[in-house]
């Protein structure tokens, strides 16, 4: 079977594309797993919500050890309204950019502040 240079180029490109797709999909899954099972919790403040094609982007910030961390999360399956400004954020203490805002868990008004390094588990009111 003789392949032309054009065909070989397409095969190489598609191989690199699919390997990259698998790698980044695995990395995203692994990061979510690590945050979900080993993350600490703090209070996040929603700064802005922007609608995009197929979902929303939620811009939020949280404080860790007197440093303000600002980040965003994309949500494609978003059927509920955000009715609060403060939600719990789960994050990794060793890499604060690896975090997620828990939009199903608004912070009750009875909780005013989080400890400087967060909680190991979600607090009870």
Backbone as ProteinMPNN parsed JSONL, in Angstrom:
{"seq_chain_A": "XXXXXXXXXXXXXXXXXXXXXXXXXXXXXXXXXXXXXXXXXXXXXXXXXXXXXXXXXXXXXXXXXXXXXXXXXXXXXXXXXXXXXXXXXXXXXXXXXXXXXXXXXXXXXXXXXXXXXXXXXXXXX", "coords_chain_A": {"N_chain_A": [[0.848, -1.171, 0.0], [0.805, 2.015, -1.023], [1.262, 5.147, 0.311], [0.505, 8.53, -0.147], [2.411, 11.535, 0.382], [0.722, 13.52, 1.271], [-1.416, 12.067, 2.353], [-0.072, 10.692, 4.403], [0.639, 12.88, 5.994], [-1.894, 13.727, 6.841], [-2.656, 11.521, 8.369], [-0.737, 11.596, 10.429], [-1.351, 14.118, 11.548], [-4.043, 13.677, 12.41], [-3.6, 11.609, 14.226], [-2.014, 12.883, 16.198], [-3.885, 14.806, 17.0], [-5.996, 13.204, 18.091], [-4.638, 11.847, 20.15], [-3.931, 14.043, 21.75], [-6.506, 14.924, 22.428], [-7.435, 12.742, 23.952], [-5.527, 12.811, 26.033], [-5.958, 15.402, 27.251], [-8.634, 15.136, 27.957], [-8.471, 13.046, 29.822], [-6.81, 14.302, 31.724], [-8.458, 16.397, 32.602], [-10.571, 14.925, 33.729], [-9.138, 13.592, 35.762], [-8.207, 15.779, 37.299], [-10.673, 16.825, 38.213], [-11.501, 14.654, 39.768], [-9.496, 14.571, 41.764], [-9.817, 17.088, 43.019], [-12.454, 16.799, 43.943], [-12.201, 14.699, 45.806], [-10.043, 15.328, 47.475], [-10.013, 18.003, 48.034], [-10.124, 21.194, 49.753], [-12.405, 23.48, 51.399], [-13.896, 26.681, 50.92], [-15.284, 30.026, 50.981], [-16.784, 31.389, 48.162], [-17.138, 34.243, 46.074], [-19.399, 35.371, 43.746], [-18.601, 37.119, 40.882], [-19.326, 37.791, 38.273], [-21.537, 36.768, 35.655], [-21.654, 35.297, 32.556], [-23.407, 34.667, 29.624], [-22.89, 32.161, 27.191], [-22.477, 30.497, 24.022], [-24.183, 27.633, 24.378], [-24.074, 27.493, 27.187], [-22.976, 28.885, 30.354], [-20.542, 31.151, 31.717], [-19.118, 31.423, 34.8], [-17.714, 33.823, 36.712], [-15.656, 34.075, 39.469], [-14.404, 34.679, 42.813], [-12.192, 33.925, 45.553], [-10.88, 33.898, 48.891], [-7.74, 33.011, 50.116], [-5.581, 32.522, 52.63], [-5.203, 35.329, 52.965], [-4.83, 36.095, 50.313], [-6.365, 36.987, 47.275], [-7.997, 34.97, 45.031], [-8.893, 34.799, 41.734], [-11.022, 33.41, 39.372], [-12.623, 31.332, 36.836], [-15.45, 29.357, 35.843], [-16.834, 27.128, 33.504], [-20.062, 26.222, 32.531], [-22.01, 23.958, 30.982], [-24.399, 22.548, 31.136], [-26.721, 24.092, 32.411], [-29.324, 24.713, 34.198], [-30.489, 25.956, 36.31], [-31.186, 28.928, 38.216], [-28.919, 31.363, 39.365], [-29.11, 32.443, 42.479], [-27.875, 33.524, 44.637], [-24.997, 35.272, 45.941], [-22.846, 34.193, 47.184], [-21.131, 31.195, 47.305], [-20.015, 27.878, 48.123], [-16.623, 26.997, 47.52], [-14.559, 24.535, 46.228], [-11.234, 23.536, 46.484], [-7.725, 22.976, 45.733], [-5.173, 23.038, 48.052], [-2.485, 23.093, 47.377], [-2.434, 23.944, 44.784], [-4.001, 26.516, 43.864], [-5.44, 27.355, 41.646], [-6.709, 25.172, 40.737], [-9.767, 24.47, 41.12], [-13.278, 24.539, 41.988], [-16.51, 25.92, 41.788], [-19.27, 25.42, 43.852], [-22.239, 25.362, 42.838], [-24.588, 24.309, 43.704], [-24.564, 24.616, 46.361], [-25.2, 27.103, 48.179], [-23.812, 29.543, 50.401], [-24.884, 29.756, 53.684], [-26.479, 32.535, 55.358], [-25.746, 32.619, 57.998], [-23.095, 31.928, 58.17], [-20.338, 33.805, 58.13], [-17.576, 34.216, 57.468], [-14.741, 32.403, 56.136], [-12.205, 30.184, 57.452], [-8.687, 31.18, 57.276], [-7.256, 29.259, 55.741], [-9.201, 27.645, 54.779], [-11.777, 25.051, 55.091], [-11.62, 21.569, 55.964], [-13.753, 19.977, 55.403], [-17.143, 20.514, 54.292], [-18.744, 23.029, 56.171], [-21.062, 22.68, 58.896], [-23.996, 24.479, 59.436]], "CA_chain_A": [[0.0, 0.0, 0.0], [1.59, 3.243, -1.121], [0.559, 6.341, 0.796], [1.107, 9.775, -0.601], [2.859, 12.404, 1.474], [-0.462, 14.219, 1.78], [-2.142, 11.116, 3.2], [0.751, 10.485, 5.602], [0.502, 14.098, 6.801], [-3.212, 13.702, 7.466], [-2.639, 10.481, 9.404], [0.044, 12.116, 11.552], [-2.132, 15.181, 12.168], [-5.184, 13.093, 13.119], [-3.069, 10.864, 15.371], [-1.646, 13.867, 17.229], [-5.129, 15.401, 17.468], [-6.716, 12.268, 18.965], [-3.825, 11.628, 21.355], [-4.106, 15.241, 22.563], [-7.876, 14.901, 22.932], [-7.48, 11.747, 25.021], [-4.706, 13.295, 27.147], [-6.61, 16.507, 27.951], [-9.844, 14.595, 28.574], [-8.049, 12.322, 31.02], [-6.303, 15.27, 32.695], [-9.612, 17.088, 33.16], [-11.25, 13.96, 34.597], [-8.282, 13.368, 36.925], [-8.246, 16.991, 38.121], [-11.974, 16.865, 38.888], [-11.498, 13.603, 40.788], [-8.606, 14.985, 42.865], [-10.472, 18.189, 43.736], [-13.649, 16.286, 44.604], [-11.865, 13.798, 46.903], [-8.978, 15.828, 48.353], [-10.073, 19.456, 48.113], [-10.602, 21.931, 50.922], [-13.564, 24.32, 51.088], [-13.933, 28.056, 51.382], [-16.429, 30.779, 50.46], [-16.524, 32.103, 46.918], [-18.01, 35.37, 45.749], [-19.625, 35.475, 42.305], [-18.323, 38.456, 40.377], [-20.007, 38.048, 37.006], [-22.033, 35.608, 34.924], [-21.804, 35.621, 31.148], [-23.961, 33.618, 28.79], [-22.136, 31.82, 25.988], [-23.151, 29.468, 23.228], [-24.214, 26.339, 25.03], [-23.884, 27.502, 28.627], [-22.596, 30.134, 31.004], [-19.256, 31.226, 32.398], [-19.265, 32.065, 36.105], [-16.465, 34.395, 37.21], [-15.769, 34.145, 40.922], [-13.151, 34.832, 43.548], [-12.195, 33.472, 46.933], [-9.697, 34.329, 49.632], [-6.953, 31.958, 50.746], [-4.405, 33.067, 53.325], [-5.164, 36.758, 52.653], [-4.666, 36.318, 48.876], [-7.604, 36.827, 46.524], [-7.849, 34.158, 43.836], [-10.003, 35.043, 40.818], [-11.026, 32.383, 38.334], [-13.914, 31.17, 36.175], [-15.864, 28.004, 35.517], [-17.805, 27.036, 32.405], [-21.122, 25.263, 32.815], [-22.804, 23.771, 29.759], [-25.731, 22.107, 31.529], [-27.06, 25.034, 33.466], [-30.764, 24.912, 34.121], [-30.983, 26.66, 37.493], [-30.806, 30.337, 38.328], [-28.026, 31.673, 40.482], [-29.879, 33.401, 43.267], [-27.035, 34.02, 45.719], [-23.682, 35.773, 45.523], [-21.797, 33.437, 47.867], [-21.238, 29.747, 47.211], [-18.793, 27.197, 48.531], [-15.641, 26.671, 46.5], [-13.66, 23.455, 46.605], [-9.955, 23.863, 45.854], [-6.537, 22.278, 46.225], [-4.29, 23.987, 48.747], [-1.176, 23.147, 46.707], [-2.594, 24.587, 43.482], [-5.271, 27.222, 44.078], [-6.176, 27.507, 40.388], [-7.488, 23.951, 40.56], [-10.902, 24.692, 42.016], [-14.603, 24.524, 41.369], [-17.534, 26.537, 42.608], [-20.363, 24.475, 44.071], [-23.439, 26.173, 42.646], [-25.706, 23.687, 44.418], [-24.344, 24.836, 47.796], [-25.014, 28.497, 48.591], [-23.361, 29.726, 51.781], [-25.962, 30.357, 54.484], [-26.173, 33.849, 55.941], [-25.181, 32.451, 59.347], [-21.636, 31.788, 58.047], [-19.847, 35.099, 57.635], [-16.231, 34.122, 56.901], [-14.074, 31.098, 56.166], [-10.853, 30.254, 58.021], [-7.714, 31.611, 56.257], [-6.83, 28.143, 54.899], [-10.379, 26.888, 54.421], [-12.223, 23.923, 55.894], [-11.337, 20.256, 55.381], [-15.042, 19.488, 54.912], [-18.153, 21.567, 54.332], [-19.193, 23.286, 57.547], [-22.482, 22.631, 59.257], [-24.408, 25.805, 59.881]], "C_chain_A": [[0.896, 1.238, 0.0], [0.746, 4.43, -0.68], [1.275, 7.57, 0.275], [1.551, 10.587, 0.609], [1.689, 13.152, 2.091], [-1.25, 13.327, 2.731], [-1.381, 10.857, 4.494], [0.639, 11.682, 6.547], [-0.835, 14.14, 7.533], [-3.27, 12.674, 8.591], [-1.886, 10.965, 10.63], [-0.743, 13.194, 12.284], [-3.283, 14.608, 12.982], [-4.725, 12.294, 14.338], [-2.718, 11.802, 16.515], [-2.901, 14.495, 17.829], [-5.838, 14.473, 18.454], [-5.934, 11.946, 20.233], [-3.958, 12.823, 22.291], [-5.494, 15.279, 23.192], [-8.006, 13.921, 24.095], [-6.716, 12.242, 26.242], [-5.44, 14.384, 27.937], [-7.938, 16.079, 28.576], [-9.524, 13.848, 29.857], [-7.593, 13.283, 32.102], [-7.457, 16.012, 33.364], [-10.366, 16.177, 34.125], [-10.455, 13.746, 35.885], [-8.303, 14.576, 37.855], [-9.559, 17.089, 38.889], [-12.034, 15.837, 40.014], [-10.676, 14.029, 42.006], [-9.249, 16.097, 43.683], [-11.645, 17.653, 44.547], [-13.299, 15.449, 45.842], [-10.842, 14.349, 47.896], [-9.025, 17.337, 48.576], [-10.535, 19.979, 49.461], [-11.732, 22.843, 50.461], [-13.375, 25.722, 51.643], [-15.177, 28.718, 50.79], [-15.996, 31.535, 49.209], [-17.568, 33.166, 46.679], [-18.167, 35.419, 44.234], [-19.45, 36.921, 41.879], [-19.14, 38.801, 39.131], [-20.456, 36.718, 36.406], [-22.247, 36.039, 33.484], [-22.369, 34.425, 30.41], [-23.09, 33.409, 27.567], [-22.952, 30.822, 25.187], [-23.06, 28.147, 23.983], [-23.971, 26.359, 26.521], [-23.589, 28.88, 29.183], [-21.178, 30.01, 31.547], [-19.493, 32.016, 33.677], [-17.881, 32.519, 36.557], [-16.618, 34.579, 38.718], [-14.391, 34.295, 41.549], [-13.329, 34.278, 44.951], [-10.884, 33.887, 47.578], [-9.054, 33.115, 50.284], [-5.715, 32.605, 51.34], [-4.159, 34.529, 52.946], [-4.858, 37.081, 51.188], [-6.003, 36.093, 48.193], [-7.306, 36.081, 45.229], [-9.093, 34.393, 42.983], [-9.902, 34.045, 39.678], [-12.415, 32.295, 37.719], [-14.181, 29.693, 35.948], [-16.93, 28.044, 34.443], [-18.792, 25.927, 32.735], [-22.009, 25.139, 31.596], [-24.223, 23.33, 30.078], [-26.166, 22.957, 32.713], [-28.527, 25.38, 33.377], [-31.318, 25.691, 35.319], [-30.509, 28.117, 37.48], [-29.871, 30.497, 39.512], [-28.691, 32.784, 41.274], [-29.081, 33.983, 44.43], [-25.726, 34.562, 45.143], [-22.551, 34.94, 46.109], [-22.102, 31.937, 47.814], [-19.938, 29.139, 47.729], [-17.929, 26.926, 47.309], [-14.782, 25.542, 47.049], [-12.375, 23.651, 45.814], [-8.856, 22.979, 46.422], [-5.593, 23.291, 46.844], [-2.944, 24.129, 48.054], [-1.23, 23.817, 45.341], [-3.96, 25.262, 43.462], [-6.07, 27.438, 42.796], [-6.98, 26.255, 40.047], [-8.625, 23.984, 41.574], [-12.193, 24.579, 41.237], [-15.586, 25.156, 42.333], [-18.722, 25.581, 42.676], [-21.689, 25.226, 44.027], [-24.683, 25.557, 43.274], [-25.644, 23.955, 45.913], [-24.138, 26.314, 48.123], [-24.597, 28.554, 50.062], [-24.5, 30.358, 52.568], [-25.515, 31.683, 55.107], [-25.538, 33.738, 57.322], [-23.662, 32.275, 59.32], [-21.105, 33.047, 57.386], [-18.516, 34.987, 56.901], [-15.74, 32.687, 56.965], [-12.739, 31.256, 56.884], [-9.841, 30.607, 56.92], [-7.285, 30.505, 55.29], [-7.986, 27.212, 54.538], [-10.714, 25.784, 55.406], [-11.814, 22.635, 55.194], [-12.608, 19.607, 54.863], [-16.035, 20.638, 55.001], [-18.642, 21.773, 55.746], [-20.689, 23.041, 57.692], [-22.831, 24.008, 59.777], [-24.164, 25.888, 61.348]], "O_chain_A": [[1.658, 1.458, 0.941], [-0.331, 4.685, -1.218], [2.505, 7.632, 0.261], [1.106, 10.339, 1.729], [1.667, 13.39, 3.298], [-1.698, 13.776, 3.786], [-1.982, 10.808, 5.566], [0.555, 11.509, 7.763], [-0.904, 14.538, 8.696], [-3.863, 12.925, 9.64], [-2.345, 10.767, 11.755], [-0.8, 13.187, 13.514], [-3.483, 15.008, 14.129], [-5.394, 12.305, 15.371], [-3.078, 11.551, 17.665], [-2.971, 14.694, 19.041], [-6.238, 14.908, 19.534], [-6.536, 11.787, 21.296], [-4.086, 12.643, 23.502], [-5.636, 15.629, 24.364], [-8.622, 14.242, 25.112], [-7.198, 12.111, 27.367], [-5.534, 14.299, 29.161], [-8.325, 16.607, 29.619], [-10.221, 13.997, 30.861], [-7.941, 13.112, 33.27], [-7.429, 16.231, 34.575], [-10.755, 16.605, 35.211], [-11.029, 13.721, 36.973], [-8.406, 14.417, 39.071], [-9.561, 17.4, 40.08], [-12.558, 16.12, 41.091], [-11.115, 13.865, 43.145], [-9.227, 16.052, 44.913], [-11.81, 18.013, 45.712], [-14.031, 15.488, 46.83], [-10.779, 13.888, 49.036], [-8.151, 17.886, 49.247], [-11.239, 19.299, 50.207], [-11.986, 22.963, 49.262], [-12.772, 25.916, 52.699], [-16.014, 28.056, 50.177], [-14.978, 32.226, 49.202], [-18.735, 33.008, 47.038], [-17.173, 35.501, 43.513], [-20.066, 37.829, 42.437], [-19.584, 39.935, 38.953], [-19.831, 35.68, 36.624], [-22.935, 37.024, 33.218], [-21.876, 33.305, 30.55], [-22.605, 34.372, 26.973], [-24.002, 30.362, 25.637], [-21.969, 27.618, 24.194], [-23.679, 25.306, 27.089], [-23.907, 29.901, 28.573], [-20.685, 28.911, 31.802], [-20.003, 33.136, 33.643], [-16.985, 31.699, 36.758], [-17.594, 35.168, 39.184], [-13.363, 34.072, 40.909], [-14.441, 34.174, 45.468], [-9.905, 34.187, 46.895], [-9.725, 32.301, 50.918], [-4.896, 33.173, 50.617], [-3.03, 34.914, 52.642], [-4.644, 38.248, 50.859], [-6.7, 35.123, 48.491], [-6.469, 36.506, 44.432], [-10.216, 34.209, 43.453], [-8.837, 33.858, 39.091], [-13.29, 33.097, 38.045], [-13.257, 28.884, 35.87], [-17.822, 28.892, 34.469], [-18.408, 24.838, 33.162], [-22.684, 26.094, 31.212], [-25.157, 23.697, 29.366], [-25.994, 22.574, 33.87], [-28.931, 26.232, 32.585], [-32.496, 26.045, 35.332], [-29.542, 28.465, 36.802], [-30.03, 29.834, 40.537], [-28.818, 33.915, 40.804], [-29.581, 34.858, 45.137], [-25.405, 34.322, 43.979], [-21.428, 34.968, 45.604], [-23.172, 31.482, 48.218], [-18.899, 29.799, 47.767], [-18.43, 26.663, 46.216], [-14.334, 25.589, 48.194], [-12.418, 23.903, 44.61], [-9.029, 22.325, 47.45], [-5.255, 24.295, 46.217], [-2.321, 25.187, 48.138], [-0.199, 24.214, 44.798], [-4.957, 24.646, 43.085], [-7.274, 27.684, 42.865], [-7.836, 26.285, 39.163], [-8.467, 23.581, 42.726], [-12.206, 24.532, 40.007], [-15.505, 24.952, 43.545], [-19.123, 25.005, 41.665], [-22.197, 25.669, 45.057], [-25.72, 26.213, 43.365], [-26.55, 23.575, 46.655], [-23.0, 26.737, 48.325], [-24.992, 27.704, 50.861], [-25.029, 31.392, 52.161], [-24.329, 31.908, 55.347], [-24.864, 34.666, 57.769], [-23.007, 32.455, 60.347], [-21.392, 33.318, 56.22], [-18.337, 35.586, 55.84], [-16.245, 31.869, 57.733], [-12.193, 32.358, 56.922], [-10.111, 30.358, 55.744], [-6.981, 30.79, 54.132], [-7.761, 26.107, 54.044], [-10.035, 25.601, 56.417], [-11.676, 22.608, 53.971], [-12.546, 18.764, 53.968], [-15.795, 21.621, 55.702], [-18.928, 20.806, 56.453], [-21.463, 23.179, 56.744], [-22.039, 24.631, 60.485], [-24.434, 26.921, 61.962]]}, "name": "protein", "num_of_chains": 1, "seq": "XXXXXXXXXXXXXXXXXXXXXXXXXXXXXXXXXXXXXXXXXXXXXXXXXXXXXXXXXXXXXXXXXXXXXXXXXXXXXXXXXXXXXXXXXXXXXXXXXXXXXXXXXXXXXXXXXXXXXXXXXXXXX"}
